[in-house]
């Protein structure tokens, strides 16, 4: 399905086709949504109305067991006004897998429908040859074979995939750097820091647009699971070094949000930054290389990465532990 971008152009078209081939060879049946190859929308695969209808119908359908989004994008936020969340909440829960712009679905499934989802690679990524370990882990979460997720030593700064070579694997050339903090103090000398809580987060570019809207049920979610504590995982795609702190306190000036209130009951904040310390890496569509972990009350430290070659499934809305 394609509630954000579809797979109508290369290299996504060929990669998506190969992903389908691999899934079928593994013994799975596929049910393609009507927007998978659509290119009728602006910033999304089709009109917001049709994308919202596809998302509602396929999530509520008894004929599929999980949903994998075709890709990220720019304007999935417009889709959400046309999603019937009452139907989603009443439907039998199922896995939804996607990242970046799909934060609009993964985050709201958790905070509105109280249903966990997987923040991880989109459908076309599964067409690469061979699969990166992160893809195996993410798919293993869907099948129930993966019981534990972790980070990876390398990440992709510059992709080699293009129209002529659409099936190339991740170009993992950069080493992951993990920065640890206890409160405002660095904790680089700590050999091990453990924490547990309920995972919540996604792409800040999307989250800031949800603040103060009728979809923003964050405080209800935080209050409900305050005894578990919250492990926030955050990344930024297009936000620059100035926009990131601005997004913590306002989404345009009219709807102010308290940082302390937003991060109440937190155990850990795992934030994904670029190798230059900004929210994204130039020329890499938001792929980050550094995780900064701010921890409270003696808890905290890193878990898995959140973008592309350093991505595995983060279970948005579920409980988890880390070190």
C-alpha positions as CSV (number, residue, x, y, z in Angstrom):
1,X,0.0,0.0,0.0
2,X,1.1,3.6,-0.6
3,X,-0.3,6.2,1.9
4,X,2.8,8.3,1.1
5,X,4.9,7.9,-2.0
6,X,4.3,5.0,-4.4
7,X,6.7,2.9,-6.5
8,X,5.9,4.3,-9.9
9,X,9.4,5.5,-10.7
10,X,12.9,4.1,-10.7
11,X,14.7,2.8,-8.8
12,X,11.7,2.1,-6.6
13,X,9.7,0.4,-9.4
14,X,12.2,-2.3,-10.1
15,X,13.1,-2.7,-6.4
16,X,9.5,-3.1,-5.4
17,X,9.0,-5.7,-8.1
18,X,11.9,-7.7,-6.9
19,X,10.7,-7.4,-3.3
20,X,7.4,-9.0,-4.4
21,X,9.3,-11.8,-6.2
22,X,11.3,-12.5,-3.0
23,X,8.2,-12.5,-0.8
24,X,6.4,-14.9,-3.1
25,X,9.5,-17.2,-3.2
26,X,9.4,-17.3,0.6
27,X,5.8,-18.6,0.4
28,X,3.8,-15.4,1.1
29,X,0.8,-14.1,-0.7
30,X,0.5,-10.5,-1.6
31,X,-2.4,-8.1,-1.8
32,X,-1.3,-4.8,-3.6
33,X,-3.1,-1.7,-2.7
34,X,-4.5,0.5,-5.6
35,X,-2.0,3.3,-4.9
36,X,1.2,1.2,-5.0
37,X,2.1,2.3,-8.6
38,X,0.1,5.5,-8.5
39,X,1.6,8.9,-9.2
40,X,-1.4,11.1,-9.2
41,X,-0.8,13.1,-6.0
42,X,1.5,15.9,-4.9
43,X,4.0,14.6,-2.5
44,X,2.0,11.4,-2.1
45,X,0.9,8.6,-4.4
46,X,-2.6,9.8,-4.9
47,X,-5.1,12.3,-3.5
48,X,-5.3,12.4,0.3
49,X,-8.9,11.0,0.1
50,X,-7.8,8.0,-1.9
51,X,-4.7,7.4,0.2
52,X,-6.8,7.6,3.4
53,X,-9.4,5.2,2.0
54,X,-6.7,2.7,1.1
55,X,-5.1,2.9,4.5
56,X,-8.4,2.4,6.3
57,X,-9.7,-0.4,4.1
58,X,-6.5,-2.4,4.0
59,X,-5.9,-2.1,7.7
60,X,-9.4,-3.3,8.5
61,X,-9.4,-6.0,5.9
62,X,-9.4,-9.6,7.2
63,X,-7.6,-10.8,4.1
64,X,-4.1,-9.6,5.1
65,X,-2.0,-10.1,8.1
66,X,0.3,-7.1,8.0
67,X,0.8,-3.9,6.0
68,X,4.1,-2.7,4.5
69,X,4.2,0.9,3.2
70,X,5.7,1.4,-0.3
71,X,7.8,4.3,0.8
72,X,8.2,7.5,2.7
73,X,7.3,10.9,1.2
74,X,6.3,14.4,2.1
75,X,2.6,14.9,2.6
76,X,1.2,11.8,4.3
77,X,0.0,14.3,6.9
78,X,-2.8,15.3,4.5
79,X,-3.8,11.6,4.3
80,X,-4.6,11.3,8.0
81,X,-7.7,13.5,7.9
82,X,-9.3,10.9,5.6
83,X,-8.4,7.9,7.8
84,X,-11.2,6.4,9.9
85,X,-9.4,5.9,13.2
86,X,-12.5,4.6,14.9
87,X,-12.6,1.7,12.4
88,X,-8.8,1.1,12.9
89,X,-9.3,1.0,16.7
90,X,-12.1,-1.5,16.4
91,X,-10.3,-3.7,13.9
92,X,-8.1,-6.7,14.7
93,X,-4.6,-5.4,15.4
94,X,-2.0,-6.1,12.7
95,X,1.6,-5.0,12.1
96,X,2.2,-1.9,10.1
97,X,5.8,-1.4,8.8
98,X,7.2,1.9,7.5
99,X,9.3,4.8,8.4
100,X,10.0,8.6,7.8
101,X,6.7,10.0,6.5
102,X,4.9,6.9,7.8
103,X,5.4,8.3,11.3
104,X,2.0,9.8,10.7
105,X,0.6,6.2,10.9
106,X,3.0,4.4,13.3
107,X,2.8,7.2,15.9
108,X,-1.0,7.6,15.7
109,X,-1.6,3.8,15.8
110,X,0.2,3.8,19.2
111,X,-1.3,7.0,20.7
112,X,-4.8,6.8,19.3
113,X,-5.4,3.1,18.8
114,X,-3.1,1.8,21.5
115,X,-1.6,-0.6,18.9
116,X,2.1,-1.1,18.4
117,X,3.7,-0.8,14.9
118,X,7.2,-1.3,13.4
119,X,9.2,1.8,12.5
120,X,11.4,0.3,9.9
121,X,12.2,-0.1,6.1
122,X,9.6,0.2,3.5
123,X,8.6,-2.3,0.8
124,X,11.0,-1.4,-2.0
125,X,14.0,-1.8,0.3
126,X,13.3,-5.5,0.5
127,X,14.1,-5.8,-3.2
128,X,17.9,-5.2,-2.6
129,X,20.3,-8.0,-3.3
130,X,21.3,-9.3,-0.8
131,X,19.3,-8.2,2.2
132,X,21.1,-6.2,4.9
133,X,20.9,-7.6,8.4
134,X,18.5,-4.8,9.3
135,X,16.0,-6.0,6.7
136,X,16.2,-9.6,8.0
137,X,15.6,-8.3,11.5
138,X,12.6,-6.1,10.5
139,X,11.0,-8.9,8.5
140,X,11.7,-11.3,11.4
141,X,9.6,-9.0,13.7
142,X,6.7,-9.3,11.3
143,X,7.0,-13.1,11.3
144,X,7.7,-13.4,15.0
145,X,11.1,-14.9,14.5
146,X,13.0,-11.9,15.7
147,X,12.8,-11.5,19.5
148,X,15.5,-8.9,20.0
149,X,16.7,-5.9,18.0
150,X,19.9,-4.1,18.1
151,X,22.0,-1.5,16.3
152,X,24.6,-2.0,13.5
153,X,28.2,-1.1,13.3
154,X,27.9,0.8,9.9
155,X,25.5,3.1,8.2
156,X,24.9,4.4,4.7
157,X,25.9,8.0,4.0
158,X,25.8,8.0,0.2
159,X,23.6,5.4,-1.6
160,X,24.9,3.8,-4.8
161,X,21.4,2.8,-5.9
162,X,20.1,4.5,-9.1
163,X,17.9,3.9,-12.1
164,X,20.5,1.7,-13.7
165,X,21.3,-0.3,-10.5
166,X,18.1,-0.4,-8.5
167,X,18.8,-3.5,-6.5
168,X,22.1,-2.6,-4.9
169,X,22.4,-3.1,-1.2
170,X,23.1,-0.4,1.4
171,X,26.5,1.2,0.9
172,X,27.5,1.0,4.6
173,X,30.7,2.9,4.8
174,X,30.4,5.0,8.0
175,X,30.8,3.8,11.6
176,X,28.1,4.4,14.1
177,X,29.0,6.8,16.9
178,X,27.1,6.6,20.2
179,X,27.0,9.6,22.6
180,X,25.7,8.9,26.0
181,X,24.4,11.3,28.6
182,X,23.0,11.0,32.1
183,X,20.9,14.2,32.4
184,X,23.2,16.9,31.1
185,X,26.4,15.1,31.9
186,X,28.2,12.9,29.4
187,X,28.5,9.3,30.4
188,X,31.1,8.1,28.0
189,X,33.0,6.2,30.7
190,X,30.0,4.2,31.8
191,X,30.6,0.6,30.7
192,X,26.9,-0.3,30.6
193,X,23.7,1.6,31.3
194,X,20.4,-0.3,31.3
195,X,16.9,1.0,30.8
196,X,13.3,-0.2,30.1
197,X,10.1,1.5,29.0
198,X,7.6,1.9,26.2
199,X,9.0,2.9,22.8
200,X,7.4,6.0,21.2
201,X,8.6,8.4,18.5
202,X,9.5,8.7,14.8
203,X,10.5,11.5,12.5
204,X,10.3,14.9,14.0
205,X,9.4,16.5,10.7
206,X,6.1,14.7,11.0
207,X,5.6,14.8,14.7
208,X,5.8,18.6,14.9
209,X,2.8,18.8,12.4
210,X,0.7,16.7,14.7
211,X,1.2,18.9,17.8
212,X,-2.0,20.5,19.0
213,X,-4.2,18.9,16.3
214,X,-7.1,16.6,16.9
215,X,-4.8,13.7,16.3
216,X,-2.5,14.6,19.2
217,X,-3.3,12.1,21.9
218,X,0.3,12.0,23.2
219,X,-0.5,13.2,26.8
220,X,-3.2,10.5,27.2
221,X,-0.8,7.9,26.1
222,X,2.0,9.1,28.4
223,X,-0.4,9.2,31.4
224,X,-1.7,5.7,30.6
225,X,1.7,4.2,30.5
226,X,3.5,6.4,33.1
227,X,4.4,3.4,35.2
228,X,6.2,1.8,32.3
229,X,8.1,5.0,31.4
230,X,8.7,6.2,27.9
231,X,11.8,5.6,25.7
232,X,11.6,8.3,23.0
233,X,13.3,7.6,19.7
234,X,13.6,10.6,17.4
235,X,15.2,11.4,14.1
236,X,15.1,14.4,11.8
237,X,15.1,14.4,8.0
238,X,14.9,18.0,6.6
239,X,15.0,19.9,9.9
240,X,18.2,21.8,10.4
241,X,20.2,22.5,13.6
242,X,17.9,25.5,14.4
243,X,14.6,23.9,13.4
244,X,15.1,20.9,15.7
245,X,15.1,22.8,19.0
246,X,12.3,25.0,17.7
247,X,10.2,21.9,17.0
248,X,10.4,20.9,20.6
249,X,8.5,24.0,21.8
250,X,6.2,25.2,19.0
251,X,4.8,24.2,15.6
252,X,4.5,27.7,14.1
253,X,4.0,29.9,17.1
254,X,0.3,29.4,17.8
255,X,0.3,26.0,19.5
256,X,3.0,26.0,22.2
257,X,4.1,22.7,23.7
258,X,6.0,22.4,27.0
259,X,9.2,20.3,26.6
260,X,8.8,19.1,30.2
261,X,5.2,18.1,29.6
262,X,5.9,16.4,26.2
263,X,8.7,14.4,27.8
264,X,7.0,13.6,31.0
265,X,7.5,10.0,32.4
266,X,10.5,9.6,30.0
267,X,13.2,7.1,30.7
268,X,15.4,7.7,27.7
269,X,15.6,9.9,24.6
270,X,17.4,8.3,21.7
271,X,18.0,11.0,19.1
272,X,19.4,10.4,15.6
273,X,21.6,13.1,14.1
274,X,23.8,13.6,11.1
275,X,27.6,13.1,11.2
276,X,27.9,16.9,11.3
277,X,25.7,17.2,14.4
278,X,22.6,18.4,12.5
279,X,19.4,16.6,12.0
280,X,20.3,15.1,8.6
281,X,23.3,14.4,6.5
282,X,23.5,16.5,3.3
283,X,22.7,14.5,0.2
284,X,21.5,11.5,2.2
285,X,17.7,12.0,2.7
286,X,18.0,12.2,6.4
287,X,20.3,9.2,7.0
288,X,22.1,9.9,10.3
289,X,25.3,8.6,11.8
290,X,25.2,9.6,15.4
291,X,22.9,8.6,18.2
292,X,22.7,10.9,21.2
293,X,21.1,9.3,24.2
294,X,19.9,11.6,27.0
295,X,18.9,9.6,30.1
296,X,17.3,10.3,33.4
297,X,17.3,8.8,36.8
298,X,20.3,6.6,36.0
299,X,18.6,5.0,33.0
300,X,19.5,5.2,29.4
301,X,21.8,4.6,26.4
302,X,21.4,3.5,22.9
303,X,19.3,1.0,21.1
304,X,19.1,0.3,17.3
305,X,19.3,3.0,14.6
306,X,16.3,4.5,12.9
307,X,17.1,5.1,9.3
308,X,18.0,3.0,6.3
309,X,21.1,0.8,6.7
310,X,21.1,1.4,10.5
311,X,17.4,0.6,10.8
312,X,15.7,-2.3,12.3
313,X,12.2,-2.4,13.6
314,X,11.5,-0.1,16.4
315,X,8.2,-1.2,17.9
316,X,6.4,2.1,18.3
317,X,4.1,1.9,21.3
318,X,5.4,-1.4,22.7
319,X,7.5,-2.1,25.7
320,X,11.3,-2.7,25.4
321,X,14.6,-2.8,27.2
322,X,18.0,-1.6,26.1
323,X,21.6,-1.0,27.1
